[in-house]
Amino acid sequence: MKTHNLINQTVTGFLLVGLLLVTRSGIVGSHFGSSLNPPDASWAVFWLMGTLIAGRQWLIALFIGCIAADLLAVTNGIGTECFTAAYAFLIPAYFSLWAAGQWFSKQSLPAIYSWVAGIFSVTLGVTTCFAVSNLGMFLTSSSTSDLSLFEYTQTIAQYFPLYLITTCLYVGIAYCGIYATGQLSTLFTQHQKV
C-alpha cells in the first residue's frame, strides 16, 4: 500500500509541476488568462501540493519550477518585471499557500465541515500570499515610492478577487478530477471482482 501511495504522490507531483510550468511560463497561459489561454495555476499548484503530497522535496521542485518558468517567460519576451528584489518575497508568499494546504490535509472532519475547512484554507492561503507578494513589491519597487501603503493597497485590491477565483477554480477542477478518478477506480475494482 505504501508503494502505491508513493507512486500516486509521484505522479501527482509531476502533474502539478507540469501544470505550473505550462501555465506560468507563458507557453499557453498568462497571469489571468485570455479567451484562448488558461490563467497561471501557480497559486493553486502550491496549495494543492501542500494538500496532496507529503514530501517537502516537491515544494523545492515547485520553487525551481517557478524560476525555470519565469526564465522561459523572459526568453519568450514577456518581460523582466518579475525579476526584481520583490521576487524574494515570493518564497514566503508561496510557502504560505503550501502551508495552508498542509494544514488542510491534516484536518479530519466530516465531509460538510471538510468543504468549509477547504474553502477557509484556500482563502487564507491566497490572502496571505497576495499580501506578502504585494508587500514585497511595495517595499522594493521604485514605482511605488510615491504611494503610501494605504494608497498602494487600494490600487492593488482590485486584483485580489481574480487571484482568489483563479485559485479556487483550479482547486475545484483538481478535486473534481480526484473524485472522478476515485469513482472510476472503485468501479474498475468492483468490475474486477465480478
C-alpha positions in Angstrom: 0.0 0.0 0.0 2.9 2.4 0.8 4.4 1.8 -2.7 1.0 2.6 -4.3 0.7 5.8 -2.3 4.3 6.8 -3.2 3.5 6.2 -6.9 0.3 8.2 -6.7 2.2 11.1 -4.9 5.0 11.0 -7.5 2.6 11.1 -10.5 0.6 13.9 -8.8 3.8 15.8 -8.1 4.9 15.6 -11.7 1.4 16.6 -12.9 1.4 19.6 -10.6 4.9 20.8 -11.5 4.0 20.3 -15.2 0.8 22.4 -14.8 2.9 25.1 -13.1 5.5 25.1 -15.9 2.9 25.2 -18.7 0.7 27.9 -17.3 3.3 30.1 -15.7 5.9 30.2 -18.5 3.6 31.9 -21.0 3.6 28.9 -23.3 -0.1 28.5 -23.1 -1.1 30.8 -20.2 -0.9 34.3 -18.7 -1.5 35.8 -15.3 -5.3 35.9 -15.7 -5.6 34.0 -18.9 -7.5 35.0 -22.1 -10.2 33.6 -24.2 -7.7 31.1 -25.7 -5.2 30.5 -22.8 -5.7 29.4 -19.3 -4.6 31.6 -16.4 -1.4 30.9 -14.3 -2.1 28.0 -12.0 0.9 28.6 -9.7 -1.1 29.6 -6.6 -3.4 26.6 -6.9 -0.5 24.3 -7.5 1.3 25.4 -4.3 -1.9 24.9 -2.3 -2.6 21.5 -3.9 1.0 20.3 -3.4 0.7 21.1 0.3 -2.6 19.3 0.4 -1.9 16.2 -1.7 1.8 15.4 -1.3 3.6 14.8 2.0 7.2 15.4 0.9 8.9 18.8 1.1 11.1 17.9 -1.8 8.1 18.7 -4.0 7.9 22.2 -2.5 11.5 22.7 -3.6 10.7 21.4 -7.0 7.9 24.0 -7.3 10.3 26.8 -6.4 12.7 25.6 -9.0 9.8 25.2 -11.5 8.8 28.8 -10.8 12.3 30.1 -11.6 12.5 28.0 -14.7 9.1 29.1 -15.9 9.9 32.7 -15.3 13.2 32.5 -17.1 11.4 30.8 -20.0 8.8 33.6 -20.0 11.6 36.2 -20.2 13.2 34.4 -23.1 9.8 34.4 -24.8 9.7 38.2 -24.5 7.2 38.6 -21.7 9.5 40.9 -19.8 11.8 41.1 -16.8 9.5 42.8 -14.4 9.2 39.7 -12.3 12.9 39.6 -11.6 13.3 42.4 -9.1 14.1 42.5 -5.4 10.4 41.7 -4.8 11.0 38.2 -6.3 12.5 37.1 -2.9 9.1 37.8 -1.3 7.6 35.0 -3.4 9.3 32.4 -1.2 7.3 33.2 1.9 4.3 34.1 -0.2 4.2 30.7 -1.9 5.2 28.9 1.2 2.0 30.3 2.9 -0.1 28.6 0.2 1.7 25.4 0.7 1.4 25.7 4.5 -2.3 26.3 4.2 -2.6 23.2 2.1 -0.6 21.2 4.6 -2.9 22.5 7.4 -6.0 21.4 5.4 -4.5 17.9 4.7 -4.2 17.3 8.4 -7.8 18.0 9.2 -10.1 15.0 9.9 -13.6 16.4 9.7 -16.9 15.2 8.4 -17.5 15.9 4.7 -19.6 19.0 5.2 -17.0 20.6 7.5 -14.2 19.5 5.3 -15.6 21.7 2.5 -15.7 24.6 4.8 -12.2 24.0 6.1 -11.0 23.7 2.5 -12.6 27.0 1.4 -11.1 28.6 4.6 -7.7 27.2 3.8 -7.6 28.3 0.2 -8.9 31.8 1.1 -6.4 32.1 3.9 -3.5 30.9 1.7 -4.4 33.2 -1.2 -4.9 36.2 1.1 -1.6 35.7 2.8 0.2 35.1 -0.5 -1.4 38.2 -2.0 -0.4 40.3 1.0 3.2 39.1 1.2 3.9 39.2 -2.5 2.5 42.7 -2.8 4.2 43.9 0.3 7.4 42.9 -1.4 6.5 44.9 -4.4 5.6 47.9 -2.2 8.8 47.8 -0.2 11.2 47.2 -3.1 9.8 48.9 -6.2 10.7 52.5 -7.2 7.3 52.8 -8.9 5.5 52.6 -5.5 7.8 55.0 -3.7 5.4 58.0 -4.1 2.4 56.0 -2.7 1.5 55.4 0.9 0.8 51.8 2.0 -2.9 52.6 2.1 -2.9 54.1 -1.4 -0.9 51.1 -2.7 -3.4 48.7 -1.0 -6.3 50.5 -2.7 -4.6 50.2 -6.0 -3.9 46.5 -5.9 -7.1 45.4 -4.1 -8.9 45.2 -7.4 -6.7 42.2 -8.4 -7.4 40.1 -5.3 -10.7 38.6 -6.5 -9.1 37.4 -9.7 -6.3 35.6 -7.8 -8.9 34.0 -5.4 -11.3 33.0 -8.2 -8.5 31.6 -10.3 -7.0 29.6 -7.5 -10.5 28.3 -6.4 -11.3 27.2 -10.0 -8.1 25.2 -10.3 -8.5 23.7 -6.9 -12.2 22.9 -7.7 -11.2 21.3 -11.0 -8.5 19.2 -9.3 -10.9 17.9 -6.6 -13.5 17.1 -9.2 -10.8 15.1 -11.1 -9.7 13.4 -7.9 -13.3 12.5 -7.1 -13.9 11.2 -10.6 -10.7 9.2 -10.6 -11.7 7.6 -7.2 -15.2 6.7 -8.6 -13.7 5.2 -11.7 -11.2 3.2 -9.6 -14.0 1.9 -7.4 -16.0 0.8 -10.5 -12.9 -0.8 -12.0 -12.2 -2.7 -8.8 -15.8 -3.9 -8.5 -15.7 -5.0 -12.1 -12.5 -7.0 -11.5 -14.2 -8.8 -8.6 -17.1 -9.9 -10.7 
